[in-house]
Amino acid sequence: MSPEFIALSENETAAGALERVRSSEIAPETLTTILLSDAEGKLSGSIAVVTLLARRRAGDAGEPREHEPVSCTPTPTCPRSRAR
């Protein structure tokens, strides 16, 4: 996974998302996924660039989003990462 990414509002249009991809300086071979954020700026999901390219309609980029964000609060069953 590349440390470079594009993050957009989950309400961004597919056309707007594709324009951001086209104008990005991120190497095309590393830009595979766009991160989506909600109105509060929190990660709400992601969508593959290839999915946007295959869309036949110009709806919202995040509808339907492909992946819900994975998150975990440190608990006994989900410990915090430890530096090694």
Secondary structure, 3 states (H helix, E strand, C coil): CCCCCEEEECCCEHHHHHHHHHHCCCCCCCCCEEEEECCCCCEEEEEEHHHHHHCCCCCECCCCCCECCCCCCCECCECCCCCC
